[in-house]
Amino acid sequence: MTVSNPQTLGTVNGTPIVAELGGGLGTDVLVRVTLSANYVMVAPPGYPSRPPAGSSTPFFPRTVLSGATVSFLKPEAAALVAAGAAVYA
């Protein structure tokens, strides 16, 4: 069973990136994407520990620059691709 839990995980050009974190199979899988725009990541309350995104700095918000190839949890990667801000790597 999945539960609806949309969360804003960051912004691209001021547009919120909202991912459905309601669970279900495969939502904890890391997926690599290449960003086509700068992505300002945030850490919403209760969000699972984020992959480091190539940085040892744990503070948010953090900007990941366009052109970077990064691993995100599946729902966040899908939201970035759906927003046209990334492609699957």
Beta strands, then each sheet from edge to edge (+ up, - down):
strand 1: 6-12
strand 2: 15-20
strand 3: 30-35
strand 4: 39-41
strand 5: 62-64
strand 6: 69-73
strand 7: 86-88
sheet 1: 2+ 1- 4+ 5-
sheet 2: 6+ 3- 7+
end
